[in-house]
Amino acid sequence: MSDKNNKIPFNEDNYTHNIERNNERKLDRRGFMKTLVGAAGVFAVSSLPWGAVAAKELMGLGEKEYPHKKITDVSKLPIGDAVEFKFPGDHDDAILIRLSDNKYVAYQNACTHLRCPVFWVKEQGEMICPCHHGKFDVETGAPTAGPPRRPLPEIQVKVENGAVYAVRVKRYEA
């Protein structure tokens, strides 16, 4: 056998050995993967509350019913007319439209494109957003023209004792 392979052919201080031997194992591939798995675990645990909220909404458990709010008396709203009101909060604009003797529709009064107010145009039978010429179907709240892609959030109403009440905001459905 020759002595050639048993000798260190170069000095320890050359460029191939410039890593500190005591610290070189601190962040190798295995250490890096452990750090990634640990970070993912911390992220997963910290996002659990948001996941619970999302699951509650997706399973329909989040349908919140607000205190019934009187919008108007039936006798004060002729067929084809509309009235604006606030629901569920004092800063949430909404619109109630009477379509026939017993049919009322109500929507949140903010365009789903850029939240401009939506107006009822009785002569055309359409709900119009004047900002970008968006139009919504009065029967369903679905967009029929313009940039809005999502329907107006519907407010469920109930007629009781000669008055129209807002009951709840229907969840958006894709």
Summary of the structure (lengths in Angstrom):
residues: 174
radius of gyration: 32.1
end to end distance: 78.4
largest distance: 112.3
contacts: 415
relative contact order: 0.13
helix: 22%
strand: 28%
